[in-house]
């Protein structure tokens, strides 16, 4: 179980660090690529025409959570990397959130007119997942139920919300040389494909009894709603 928790924490903290660098790099490329219009509609490549092909023209995946890679891995006095899972758990708040966003480009077409203004149409496949969890639940998994004998662990505010949808949109950008600015906007239409969620009042109680170390779990509002 501890190995699974370690992999989980390292996976999410590493991808969070990667996502941060990815977003900063794309934003500061400005007009370097057409994908930058996702960050700012005023950004538009300097070429006349560009076409984005399905999948290969852009797949963006990022995670966001409460702790970072350095909360788990640190260098000791000899310069050797060491792992401290408990430190990462200490960084968590009473309730925590993990967010995942996936964006797969299906099509992107852009055209720049002779006077400098630019027009684009695009379609993306998107998925957004949010999971809330209490600190006490991860502590219970990591330390084992043996350290909580006779104690009740309340895992409140458990929850999940997932949306899968398709995004269609048009974009327009126009420079104003006398002001040294470029104005841009995007209009989007969303087509819902699937949804799954749990009620906000979902919670669980975990108890390891003193006499026979029997493990009991009680849940409330364990409902998964889908459409």
N, C-alpha and C positions, 0 to 999 in steps of 0.2 A: 504494500500500500504506500509506504514512504517513497519507493522508487517512482510510483505513478504520480504522486504529488510533486516530486522533484521535476519530473519531465514536464508536467503541466505548467509549473511556475516558470521554468526556463524557457519553454516554448513561447508563452505569452509575453514574457518580459523581453525576449530577443526580438520578436516581431514588432513590439511596440517601439523599440529603439530604431529598428530598420524603417518602420513607417514614418517616424519623425524625420529622418534624414531624407527619405524619398520625397516627402511633401515639400520640405524646404528647397531641395534641389530643383524640383519641377517649377516651383513658383518663381525662383530667381532666374530661370532660363528665359522668362518673359516670352518673346516671340520665336523662341528657338524651335518649338514643336507645336503641332496643332492640339495636343493633349492639354496644353496650358490654358486653353479656353475654359476648361473645367474649373480652374482656380480663379480666373478673371476673364470675363467675356470680352474685355478690351484687348486682350492678347490675341494676336493673329499672325500666322507665319507670313514672311515677306514674299513668298512665291505667289504666282497667279492662281493656280489650282492645286488642291490636294485632295486625296481620297484615302480614307481609312478603311481597311478591310476587316472582316469579322475576326474577332479574337486576337489576331496577330498585331492589330493596330493599337491594342491597349487592354491590359488586364491589371486592375488595381485592387490590391487586398491590403487592409490594415486592421490592426487591433489596438485597442486602447484599454489600459487597466491601471490599477493604483500604484503598482510598484515597478521598479526598473531592474535591468540586468545587474547593475552594481549593488542592488539591495541583496542579491543572492550570492554573487561571486565577488571576492575581494582578494587582494594580495597581502600575504602575511609579511613578517619582517625579513624573510629570506627572498621575497619576490615571487613566491609560488602561489598560484591561484588556489583559493580555498572556497568551500561552499558553506553558506550559512542560511539554511532555510528558515530557521527561527527568526532571524533578523527580518526576512521578507514578510513573515507573518506579523511581526511587530509593527510593520509599516502600514498594515491594513487598518481601516477604520471599522466601526461596529458593523456597518453595512457597506458593501462594495459593489462596483459595477464593472462588467467586462463588455465592451462594445466591439462588434465585428462588422465591417462593411466590405462588400465585394462589388466591383463594377467591371463588367465585361463589355467592351465596345463592340457593337454589332455592325455599325455603319457610320461613316462620317464623310461628309462632302463639304468642301469649302471653296469659295470663289472670291477673288479680290477684283473689284472693278477698277477701271483706269484712274478714277479720281481718288482712289485710296480706300474707299469704304469696302467692307467685306461682308459676305453672307455665308452662312453654313447651316446644314441640316444634319441631324445625328440621331442615333438610336443606341440605347445601352440596356443591357440586362443587369439588374441590381438586386442585391440582397442585404438586408440590415438585421442584425441580431443583437439584442441586449439581454444580458443575464445579470440579475442581482443575487448576491449571496452574502450571508453574515460571516464575520471573522470566526465566530465560534465553530462553524461547521468545518472549515479547513483545519483549525486547531485540533478538532476531534479526529479528523482523518490522519493528520500528521503524527500526533502524539499517541494515538490509539485509545480505545475505550477503557483500557486498563488504568489509565491515569485519571479517569472520571468515575471510578466505582462509587456508587451511591449518590452520584450527582446527576442532575437533569440538565442536559444541554439544550437550550432553546434555539432552534434554527429558524428564526423569524425572518420575514421579508425576503423569502425565496421567490424568485419570479423569472419569467422568460417571455420575451416578445420577439417574434421573427416575422419579417415581411419579405416576400419575393415579388418583384414587380418589374415591369418594362417601362423604360423612359424614352419618350420621343421629344425632340426639341428642335428649335430653330434659333440661330444666333445672328447678331448683327453688330458690327463695329464700324465706327466712323471717326477719322482723325479731324481735329480742329487745329491746324498749324499755327494760327495766330495766338492760340492759348497754350500751345505746347502740350495738348492733352488728346487722348483718344477715348471716346465714349463707347460703351458696349452694353448689350443686354442679351438675355436668353429667355425664351418662353418654352415651358415644358408641359408635356401631357403625360400623366402616369396611368398605366394600365395594371391593375392589381392581378396577380397570378395566384398567390397563396399566402395564408397567414396562420400563425400558431401563437398562442399566448396562454398564460396561466393567470388566475385571479390575483389581485394585489394582496389578498389576505392569506395566501398559501404559506403554511409554516409546518414545522416538524419538531417533535420533542424526542430526544435520545436519552435512554437511561440504561445503565449497567447496574444490576442489583447486587447488593452486598453478599447475600447468602450463597448463591450459586453462580454468580457472574453472568446470569442470563441477560441478554441484550434485548431491550424492547424499544420499539419506535412507534410513536403515535403521529399521525398526520392530520391536517385540517385543510379542507378546500383543495385537495389534490385533484384538480381538474385541468385537463388540457383541451383548450378550445381551438378548433381548426376550421378553416374555410378555404 
